[in-house]
Amino acid sequence: MFTVSEEEAAAIRAAFDRGGELAAAVEFRRLFPGISDNEQARQCARTIAGWQPLKLPPRPPARLRKVSKATRATTPDDGAC
């Protein structure tokens, strides 16, 4: 088992786009020298090349804080927005 960073996945995808499956397998084996089986390297490269980067979940809306009457009374109102 191994983990693949987004940079490594991007390098494998770029190799796949430039040179196809074999180029992606070579790039995969360069990044992960512990994988010595070419067929396994090709299979992993195909899988990684098909990944899409994860979309970040939407951020929750910012919570508005209440302004007290005392704060409003001390804030100068110059008429500007």
C-alpha positions, 0 to 999 in steps of 0.5 A: 500500500502507498499514498500518492500526493497531488503533485505525484498524481499530476506528474503521472497524469502529465506523462500519460497525456504526453506519452500514453500508458507506458510513459505514465508507467515509467513515471510511476516507477520513477516516483515509486521504485518499490513497484518493480512489476511493469504490469502493476505499474501500468495498472496503477498509472492508468488508475491514477491518470483517471483520477480527478482532483477533489473539489473542496466542499463549500465553506459555511457562510460567515457568521455575522456578529451583532453590533451593540448599541454602545458600539454604534453610538461611539462609531462616527457616522461620516455618511460614507459607505 
